[in-house]
Amino acid sequence: MPWVRQHRRHVPGSWFRTTTVHPHHRRRAGSLPLIPVAIGAVVAILVLLLIIF
């Protein structure tokens, strides 16, 4: 993942306001957030177990 340097960025929907972007790793566009995926997997496994037994 590429490293994003600190810089100024325009606020969405505004021509003149800016905000500071702090240095961080840029996430991949296709990466899913892990917590909802993990919760969904646990729920799916529980439902499968309930159906089987």
PDB file of N, CA, C, O and CB in Angstrom:
ATOM      1  N   MET A   1       0.845  -1.194   0.000  1.00  0.00           N
ATOM      2  CA  MET A   1       0.000   0.000   0.000  1.00  0.00           C
ATOM      3  C   MET A   1       0.881   1.245   0.000  1.00  0.00           C
ATOM      4  O   MET A   1       1.836   1.322   0.774  1.00  0.00           O
ATOM      5  CB  MET A   1      -0.957   0.005   1.226  1.00  0.00           C
ATOM      6  N   PRO A   2       0.585   2.195  -0.834  1.00  0.00           N
ATOM      7  CA  PRO A   2       1.433   3.390  -0.895  1.00  0.00           C
ATOM      8  C   PRO A   2       1.275   4.267   0.337  1.00  0.00           C
ATOM      9  O   PRO A   2       0.225   4.274   0.980  1.00  0.00           O
ATOM     10  CB  PRO A   2       1.112   4.198  -2.139  1.00  0.00           C
ATOM     11  N   TRP A   3       2.325   5.003   0.654  1.00  0.00           N
ATOM     12  CA  TRP A   3       2.332   5.902   1.796  1.00  0.00           C
ATOM     13  C   TRP A   3       1.893   7.282   1.330  1.00  0.00           C
ATOM     14  O   TRP A   3       2.433   7.814   0.360  1.00  0.00           O
ATOM     15  CB  TRP A   3       3.737   5.957   2.460  1.00  0.00           C
ATOM     16  N   VAL A   4       0.912   7.865   2.019  1.00  0.00           N
ATOM     17  CA  VAL A   4       0.396   9.186   1.668  1.00  0.00           C
ATOM     18  C   VAL A   4       1.069  10.221   2.561  1.00  0.00           C
ATOM     19  O   VAL A   4       1.019  10.111   3.786  1.00  0.00           O
ATOM     20  CB  VAL A   4      -1.159   9.247   1.816  1.00  0.00           C
ATOM     21  N   ARG A   5       1.700  11.227   1.954  1.00  0.00           N
ATOM     22  CA  ARG A   5       2.341  12.284   2.726  1.00  0.00           C
ATOM     23  C   ARG A   5       1.304  13.291   3.205  1.00  0.00           C
ATOM     24  O   ARG A   5       0.192  13.358   2.682  1.00  0.00           O
ATOM     25  CB  ARG A   5       3.423  12.986   1.890  1.00  0.00           C
ATOM     26  N   GLN A   6       1.693  14.080   4.219  1.00  0.00           N
ATOM     27  CA  GLN A   6       0.789  15.123   4.716  1.00  0.00           C
ATOM     28  C   GLN A   6       0.680  16.229   3.674  1.00  0.00           C
ATOM     29  O   GLN A   6       1.688  16.702   3.149  1.00  0.00           O
ATOM     30  CB  GLN A   6       1.289  15.697   6.077  1.00  0.00           C
ATOM     31  N   HIS A   7      -0.552  16.638   3.380  1.00  0.00           N
ATOM     32  CA  HIS A   7      -0.766  17.695   2.397  1.00  0.00           C
ATOM     33  C   HIS A   7      -2.132  18.328   2.645  1.00  0.00           C
ATOM     34  O   HIS A   7      -2.912  17.854   3.471  1.00  0.00           O
ATOM     35  CB  HIS A   7      -0.665  17.139   0.942  1.00  0.00           C
ATOM     36  N   ARG A   8      -2.405  19.403   1.918  1.00  0.00           N
ATOM     37  CA  ARG A   8      -3.697  20.087   2.025  1.00  0.00           C
ATOM     38  C   ARG A   8      -4.646  19.533   0.974  1.00  0.00           C
ATOM     39  O   ARG A   8      -4.243  19.245  -0.153  1.00  0.00           O
ATOM     40  CB  ARG A   8      -3.533  21.626   1.858  1.00  0.00           C
ATOM     41  N   ARG A   9      -5.903  19.387   1.353  1.00  0.00           N
ATOM     42  CA  ARG A   9      -6.891  18.832   0.431  1.00  0.00           C
ATOM     43  C   ARG A   9      -8.163  19.658   0.533  1.00  0.00           C
ATOM     44  O   ARG A   9      -8.529  20.113   1.616  1.00  0.00           O
ATOM     45  CB  ARG A   9      -7.175  17.328   0.739  1.00  0.00           C
ATOM     46  N   HIS A  10      -8.836  19.851  -0.597  1.00  0.00           N
ATOM     47  CA  HIS A  10     -10.091  20.602  -0.573  1.00  0.00           C
ATOM     48  C   HIS A  10     -11.192  19.760   0.059  1.00  0.00           C
ATOM     49  O   HIS A  10     -11.277  18.551  -0.157  1.00  0.00           O
ATOM     50  CB  HIS A  10     -10.497  21.038  -2.000  1.00  0.00           C
ATOM     51  N   VAL A  11     -12.037  20.433   0.851  1.00  0.00           N
ATOM     52  CA  VAL A  11     -13.170  19.751   1.464  1.00  0.00           C
ATOM     53  C   VAL A  11     -14.203  19.473   0.373  1.00  0.00           C
ATOM     54  O   VAL A  11     -14.492  20.360  -0.429  1.00  0.00           O
ATOM     55  CB  VAL A  11     -13.789  20.603   2.629  1.00  0.00           C
ATOM     56  N   PRO A  12     -14.766  18.265   0.323  1.00  0.00           N
ATOM     57  CA  PRO A  12     -15.775  17.981  -0.700  1.00  0.00           C
ATOM     58  C   PRO A  12     -16.959  18.943  -0.601  1.00  0.00           C
ATOM     59  O   PRO A  12     -17.457  19.224   0.489  1.00  0.00           O
ATOM     60  CB  PRO A  12     -16.265  16.535  -0.573  1.00  0.00           C
ATOM     61  N   GLY A  13     -17.395  19.437  -1.745  1.00  0.00           N
ATOM     62  CA  GLY A  13     -18.529  20.350  -1.773  1.00  0.00           C
ATOM     63  C   GLY A  13     -18.177  21.786  -1.461  1.00  0.00           C
ATOM     64  O   GLY A  13     -19.073  22.613  -1.296  1.00  0.00           O
ATOM     65  N   SER A  14     -16.894  22.107  -1.374  1.00  0.00           N
ATOM     66  CA  SER A  14     -16.488  23.479  -1.072  1.00  0.00           C
ATOM     67  C   SER A  14     -15.319  23.858  -1.972  1.00  0.00           C
ATOM     68  O   SER A  14     -14.397  23.070  -2.179  1.00  0.00           O
ATOM     69  CB  SER A  14     -16.103  23.635   0.431  1.00  0.00           C
ATOM     70  N   TRP A  15     -15.372  25.091  -2.510  1.00  0.00           N
ATOM     71  CA  TRP A  15     -14.297  25.542  -3.396  1.00  0.00           C
ATOM     72  C   TRP A  15     -13.108  26.115  -2.632  1.00  0.00           C
ATOM     73  O   TRP A  15     -11.978  26.068  -3.118  1.00  0.00           O
ATOM     74  CB  TRP A  15     -14.825  26.581  -4.357  1.00  0.00           C
ATOM     75  N   PHE A  16     -13.355  26.655  -1.437  1.00  0.00           N
ATOM     76  CA  PHE A  16     -12.296  27.417  -0.772  1.00  0.00           C
ATOM     77  C   PHE A  16     -11.838  26.807   0.543  1.00  0.00           C
ATOM     78  O   PHE A  16     -10.754  27.151   1.014  1.00  0.00           O
ATOM     79  CB  PHE A  16     -12.763  28.812  -0.526  1.00  0.00           C
ATOM     80  N   ARG A  17     -12.615  25.915   1.160  1.00  0.00           N
ATOM     81  CA  ARG A  17     -12.172  25.301   2.411  1.00  0.00           C
ATOM     82  C   ARG A  17     -11.194  24.169   2.123  1.00  0.00           C
ATOM     83  O   ARG A  17     -11.345  23.437   1.145  1.00  0.00           O
ATOM     84  CB  ARG A  17     -13.378  24.776   3.220  1.00  0.00           C
ATOM     85  N   THR A  18     -10.200  24.036   2.976  1.00  0.00           N
ATOM     86  CA  THR A  18      -9.243  22.938   2.846  1.00  0.00           C
ATOM     87  C   THR A  18      -9.130  22.224   4.182  1.00  0.00           C
ATOM     88  O   THR A  18      -9.511  22.757   5.224  1.00  0.00           O
ATOM     89  CB  THR A  18      -7.852  23.454   2.374  1.00  0.00           C
ATOM     90  N   THR A  19      -8.602  21.019   4.133  1.00  0.00           N
ATOM     91  CA  THR A  19      -8.339  20.250   5.335  1.00  0.00           C
ATOM     92  C   THR A  19      -6.958  19.624   5.188  1.00  0.00           C
ATOM     93  O   THR A  19      -6.463  19.450   4.074  1.00  0.00           O
ATOM     94  CB  THR A  19      -9.440  19.163   5.576  1.00  0.00           C
ATOM     95  N   THR A  20      -6.345  19.290   6.306  1.00  0.00           N
ATOM     96  CA  THR A  20      -5.013  18.686   6.274  1.00  0.00           C
ATOM     97  C   THR A  20      -5.143  17.169   6.268  1.00  0.00           C
ATOM     98  O   THR A  20      -5.815  16.587   7.121  1.00  0.00           O
ATOM     99  CB  THR A  20      -4.160  19.156   7.484  1.00  0.00           C
ATOM    100  N   VAL A  21      -4.499  16.542   5.304  1.00  0.00           N
ATOM    101  CA  VAL A  21      -4.440  15.085   5.251  1.00  0.00           C
ATOM    102  C   VAL A  21      -3.172  14.658   5.971  1.00  0.00           C
ATOM    103  O   VAL A  21      -2.074  15.076   5.603  1.00  0.00           O
ATOM    104  CB  VAL A  21      -4.468  14.551   3.768  1.00  0.00           C
ATOM    105  N   HIS A  22      -3.318  13.829   6.995  1.00  0.00           N
ATOM    106  CA  HIS A  22      -2.158  13.387   7.765  1.00  0.00           C
ATOM    107  C   HIS A  22      -1.480  12.211   7.069  1.00  0.00           C
ATOM    108  O   HIS A  22      -2.118  11.496   6.296  1.00  0.00           O
ATOM    109  CB  HIS A  22      -2.572  12.998   9.198  1.00  0.00           C
ATOM    110  N   PRO A  23      -0.195  12.008   7.339  1.00  0.00           N
ATOM    111  CA  PRO A  23       0.498  10.875   6.714  1.00  0.00           C
ATOM    112  C   PRO A  23      -0.138   9.546   7.121  1.00  0.00           C
ATOM    113  O   PRO A  23      -0.419   9.327   8.300  1.00  0.00           O
ATOM    114  CB  PRO A  23       1.989  10.883   7.095  1.00  0.00           C
ATOM    115  N   HIS A  24      -0.362   8.674   6.164  1.00  0.00           N
ATOM    116  CA  HIS A  24      -0.977   7.379   6.442  1.00  0.00           C
ATOM    117  C   HIS A  24      -0.764   6.472   5.231  1.00  0.00           C
ATOM    118  O   HIS A  24      -0.391   6.913   4.144  1.00  0.00           O
ATOM    119  CB  HIS A  24      -2.502   7.532   6.769  1.00  0.00           C
ATOM    120  N   HIS A  25      -1.018   5.194   5.468  1.00  0.00           N
ATOM    121  CA  HIS A  25      -1.020   4.241   4.358  1.00  0.00           C
ATOM    122  C   HIS A  25      -2.353   4.351   3.647  1.00  0.00           C
ATOM    123  O   HIS A  25      -3.401   4.379   4.291  1.00  0.00           O
ATOM    124  CB  HIS A  25      -0.767   2.779   4.853  1.00  0.00           C
ATOM    125  N   ARG A  26      -2.323   4.415   2.310  1.00  0.00           N
ATOM    126  CA  ARG A  26      -3.569   4.443   1.559  1.00  0.00           C
ATOM    127  C   ARG A  26      -4.099   3.024   1.415  1.00  0.00           C
ATOM    128  O   ARG A  26      -3.376   2.111   1.018  1.00  0.00           O
ATOM    129  CB  ARG A  26      -3.367   5.099   0.171  1.00  0.00           C
ATOM    130  N   ARG A  27      -5.375   2.858   1.745  1.00  0.00           N
ATOM    131  CA  ARG A  27      -5.982   1.527   1.633  1.00  0.00           C
ATOM    132  C   ARG A  27      -6.252   1.203   0.170  1.00  0.00           C
ATOM    133  O   ARG A  27      -6.454   2.095  -0.654  1.00  0.00           O
ATOM    134  CB  ARG A  27      -7.294   1.447   2.456  1.00  0.00           C
ATOM    135  N   ARG A  28      -6.251  -0.094  -0.136  1.00  0.00           N
ATOM    136  CA  ARG A  28      -6.624  -0.517  -1.482  1.00  0.00           C
ATOM    137  C   ARG A  28      -8.100  -0.221  -1.713  1.00  0.00           C
ATOM    138  O   ARG A  28      -8.907  -0.305  -0.788  1.00  0.00           O
ATOM    139  CB  ARG A  28      -6.328  -2.024  -1.692  1.00  0.00           C
ATOM    140  N   ALA A  29      -8.450   0.125  -2.948  1.00  0.00           N
ATOM    141  CA  ALA A  29      -9.837   0.473  -3.258  1.00  0.00           C
ATOM    142  C   ALA A  29     -10.745  -0.747  -3.134  1.00  0.00           C
ATOM    143  O   ALA A  29     -11.914  -0.610  -2.774  1.00  0.00           O
ATOM    144  CB  ALA A  29      -9.938   1.065  -4.671  1.00  0.00           C
ATOM    145  N   GLY A  30     -10.224  -1.933  -3.427  1.00  0.00           N
ATOM    146  CA  GLY A  30     -11.052  -3.126  -3.401  1.00  0.00           C
ATOM    147  C   GLY A  30     -11.092  -3.829  -2.061  1.00  0.00           C
ATOM    148  O   GLY A  30     -11.768  -4.848  -1.926  1.00  0.00           O
ATOM    149  N   SER A  31     -10.387  -3.314  -1.068  1.00  0.00           N
ATOM    150  CA  SER A  31     -10.332  -4.008   0.212  1.00  0.00           C
ATOM    151  C   SER A  31     -11.610  -3.766   1.001  1.00  0.00           C
ATOM    152  O   SER A  31     -12.075  -2.633   1.121  1.00  0.00           O
ATOM    153  CB  SER A  31      -9.110  -3.554   1.021  1.00  0.00           C
ATOM    154  N   LEU A  32     -12.166  -4.834   1.532  1.00  0.00           N
ATOM    155  CA  LEU A  32     -13.369  -4.721   2.344  1.00  0.00           C
ATOM    156  C   LEU A  32     -12.967  -4.489   3.792  1.00  0.00           C
ATOM    157  O   LEU A  32     -11.928  -4.980   4.233  1.00  0.00           O
ATOM    158  CB  LEU A  32     -14.256  -5.987   2.212  1.00  0.00           C
ATOM    159  N   PRO A  33     -13.782  -3.745   4.536  1.00  0.00           N
ATOM    160  CA  PRO A  33     -13.503  -3.611   5.975  1.00  0.00           C
ATOM    161  C   PRO A  33     -13.612  -4.974   6.659  1.00  0.00           C
ATOM    162  O   PRO A  33     -14.555  -5.725   6.409  1.00  0.00           O
ATOM    163  CB  PRO A  33     -14.484  -2.595   6.635  1.00  0.00           C
ATOM    164  N   LEU A  34     -12.649  -5.289   7.518  1.00  0.00           N
ATOM    165  CA  LEU A  34     -12.544  -6.647   8.044  1.00  0.00           C
ATOM    166  C   LEU A  34     -13.606  -6.960   9.089  1.00  0.00           C
ATOM    167  O   LEU A  34     -14.081  -8.094   9.152  1.00  0.00           O
ATOM    168  CB  LEU A  34     -11.179  -6.859   8.637  1.00  0.00           C
ATOM    169  N   ILE A  35     -13.988  -5.997   9.902  1.00  0.00           N
ATOM    170  CA  ILE A  35     -14.906  -6.285  11.012  1.00  0.00           C
ATOM    171  C   ILE A  35     -16.287  -6.712  10.497  1.00  0.00           C
ATOM    172  O   ILE A  35     -16.784  -7.749  10.938  1.00  0.00           O
ATOM    173  CB  ILE A  35     -15.043  -5.049  11.923  1.00  0.00           C
ATOM    174  N   PRO A  36     -16.938  -5.963   9.581  1.00  0.00           N
ATOM    175  CA  PRO A  36     -18.250  -6.440   9.087  1.00  0.00           C
ATOM    176  C   PRO A  36     -18.152  -7.781   8.364  1.00  0.00           C
ATOM    177  O   PRO A  36     -19.070  -8.596   8.456  1.00  0.00           O
ATOM    178  CB  PRO A  36     -18.862  -5.406   8.145  1.00  0.00           C
ATOM    179  N   VAL A  37     -17.061  -8.020   7.650  1.00  0.00           N
ATOM    180  CA  VAL A  37     -16.897  -9.303   6.963  1.00  0.00           C
ATOM    181  C   VAL A  37     -16.780 -10.433   7.979  1.00  0.00           C
ATOM    182  O   VAL A  37     -17.368 -11.498   7.793  1.00  0.00           O
ATOM    183  CB  VAL A  37     -15.655  -9.277   6.043  1.00  0.00           C
ATOM    184  N   ALA A  38     -16.023 -10.209   9.054  1.00  0.00           N
ATOM    185  CA  ALA A  38     -15.868 -11.242  10.084  1.00  0.00           C
ATOM    186  C   ALA A  38     -17.201 -11.514  10.777  1.00  0.00           C
ATOM    187  O   ALA A  38     -17.545 -12.671  11.017  1.00  0.00           O
ATOM    188  CB  ALA A  38     -14.805 -10.819  11.121  1.00  0.00           C
ATOM    189  N   ILE A  39     -17.956 -10.463  11.101  1.00  0.00           N
ATOM    190  CA  ILE A  39     -19.258 -10.643  11.745  1.00  0.00           C
ATOM    191  C   ILE A  39     -20.196 -11.405  10.812  1.00  0.00           C
ATOM    192  O   ILE A  39     -20.914 -12.304  11.248  1.00  0.00           O
ATOM    193  CB  ILE A  39     -19.874  -9.274  12.137  1.00  0.00           C
ATOM    194  N   GLY A  40     -20.189 -11.044   9.531  1.00  0.00           N
ATOM    195  CA  GLY A  40     -21.035 -11.743   8.565  1.00  0.00           C
ATOM    196  C   GLY A  40     -20.672 -13.213   8.453  1.00  0.00           C
ATOM    197  O   GLY A  40     -21.556 -14.061   8.332  1.00  0.00           O
ATOM    198  N   ALA A  41     -19.381 -13.525   8.491  1.00  0.00           N
ATOM    199  CA  ALA A  41     -18.952 -14.920   8.400  1.00  0.00           C
ATOM    200  C   ALA A  41     -19.410 -15.706   9.629  1.00  0.00           C
ATOM    201  O   ALA A  41     -19.871 -16.841   9.504  1.00  0.00           O
ATOM    202  CB  ALA A  41     -17.421 -15.004   8.252  1.00  0.00           C
ATOM    203  N   VAL A  42     -19.285 -15.111  10.808  1.00  0.00           N
ATOM    204  CA  VAL A  42     -19.712 -15.796  12.037  1.00  0.00           C
ATOM    205  C   VAL A  42     -21.215 -16.044  12.004  1.00  0.00           C
ATOM    206  O   VAL A  42     -21.672 -17.135  12.347  1.00  0.00           O
ATOM    207  CB  VAL A  42     -19.332 -14.965  13.292  1.00  0.00           C
ATOM    208  N   VAL A  43     -21.986 -15.036  11.592  1.00  0.00           N
ATOM    209  CA  VAL A  43     -23.443 -15.194  11.515  1.00  0.00           C
ATOM    210  C   VAL A  43     -23.800 -16.280  10.503  1.00  0.00           C
ATOM    211  O   VAL A  43     -24.685 -17.096  10.760  1.00  0.00           O
ATOM    212  CB  VAL A  43     -24.123 -13.854  11.130  1.00  0.00           C
ATOM    213  N   ALA A  44     -23.123 -16.298   9.357  1.00  0.00           N
ATOM    214  CA  ALA A  44     -23.413 -17.311   8.341  1.00  0.00           C
ATOM    215  C   ALA A  44     -23.115 -18.714   8.868  1.00  0.00           C
ATOM    216  O   ALA A  44     -23.877 -19.647   8.611  1.00  0.00           O
ATOM    217  CB  ALA A  44     -22.598 -17.041   7.066  1.00  0.00           C
ATOM    218  N   ILE A  45     -22.013 -18.868   9.603  1.00  0.00           N
ATOM    219  CA  ILE A  45     -21.675 -20.181  10.162  1.00  0.00           C
ATOM    220  C   ILE A  45     -22.716 -20.609  11.187  1.00  0.00           C
ATOM    221  O   ILE A  45     -23.118 -21.772  11.209  1.00  0.00           O
ATOM    222  CB  ILE A  45     -20.276 -20.156  10.805  1.00  0.00           C
ATOM    223  N   LEU A  46     -23.160 -19.680  12.040  1.00  0.00           N
ATOM    224  CA  LEU A  46     -24.180 -20.015  13.035  1.00  0.00           C
ATOM    225  C   LEU A  46     -25.483 -20.432  12.361  1.00  0.00           C
ATOM    226  O   LEU A  46     -26.120 -21.398  12.782  1.00  0.00           O
ATOM    227  CB  LEU A  46     -24.429 -18.824  13.971  1.00  0.00           C
ATOM    228  N   VAL A  47     -25.879 -19.711  11.323  1.00  0.00           N
ATOM    229  CA  VAL A  47     -27.112 -20.060  10.608  1.00  0.00           C
ATOM    230  C   VAL A  47     -26.978 -21.438   9.972  1.00  0.00           C
ATOM    231  O   VAL A  47     -27.916 -22.235  10.018  1.00  0.00           O
ATOM    232  CB  VAL A  47     -27.441 -19.000   9.529  1.00  0.00           C
ATOM    233  N   LEU A  48     -25.823 -21.726   9.378  1.00  0.00           N
ATOM    234  CA  LEU A  48     -25.617 -23.053   8.792  1.00  0.00           C
ATOM    235  C   LEU A  48     -25.695 -24.149   9.855  1.00  0.00           C
ATOM    236  O   LEU A  48     -26.279 -25.207   9.617  1.00  0.00           O
ATOM    237  CB  LEU A  48     -24.261 -23.112   8.077  1.00  0.00           C
ATOM    238  N   LEU A  49     -25.108 -23.897  11.025  1.00  0.00           N
ATOM    239  CA  LEU A  49     -25.170 -24.894  12.095  1.00  0.00           C
ATOM    240  C   LEU A  49     -26.602 -25.103  12.562  1.00  0.00           C
ATOM    241  O   LEU A  49     -27.007 -26.233  12.834  1.00  0.00           O
ATOM    242  CB  LEU A  49     -24.291 -24.472  13.274  1.00  0.00           C
ATOM    243  N   LEU A  50     -27.375 -24.018  12.657  1.00  0.00           N
ATOM    244  CA  LEU A  50     -28.775 -24.152  13.072  1.00  0.00           C
ATOM    245  C   LEU A  50     -29.577 -24.943  12.039  1.00  0.00           C
ATOM    246  O   LEU A  50     -30.449 -25.734  12.399  1.00  0.00           O
ATOM    247  CB  LEU A  50     -29.409 -22.764  13.284  1.00  0.00           C
ATOM    248  N   ILE A  51     -29.282 -24.730  10.760  1.00  0.00           N
ATOM    249  CA  ILE A  51     -30.014 -25.452   9.715  1.00  0.00           C
ATOM    250  C   ILE A  51     -29.639 -26.932   9.719  1.00  0.00           C
ATOM    251  O   ILE A  51     -30.500 -27.792   9.537  1.00  0.00           O
ATOM    252  CB  ILE A  51     -29.730 -24.836   8.330  1.00  0.00           C
ATOM    253  N   ILE A  52     -28.362 -27.228   9.926  1.00  0.00           N
ATOM    254  CA  ILE A  52     -27.901 -28.618   9.874  1.00  0.00           C
ATOM    255  C   ILE A  52     -28.448 -29.407  11.065  1.00  0.00           C
ATOM    256  O   ILE A  52     -28.915 -30.534  10.898  1.00  0.00           O
ATOM    257  CB  ILE A  52     -26.354 -28.678   9.855  1.00  0.00           C
ATOM    258  N   PHE A  53     -28.395 -28.827  12.258  1.00  0.00           N
ATOM    259  CA  PHE A  53     -28.795 -29.572  13.464  1.00  0.00           C
ATOM    260  C   PHE A  53     -30.219 -29.249  13.851  1.00  0.00           C
ATOM    261  O   PHE A  53     -30.726 -29.782  14.838  1.00  0.00           O
ATOM    262  CB  PHE A  53     -27.858 -29.259  14.633  1.00  0.00           C
TER     263      PHE A  53
END
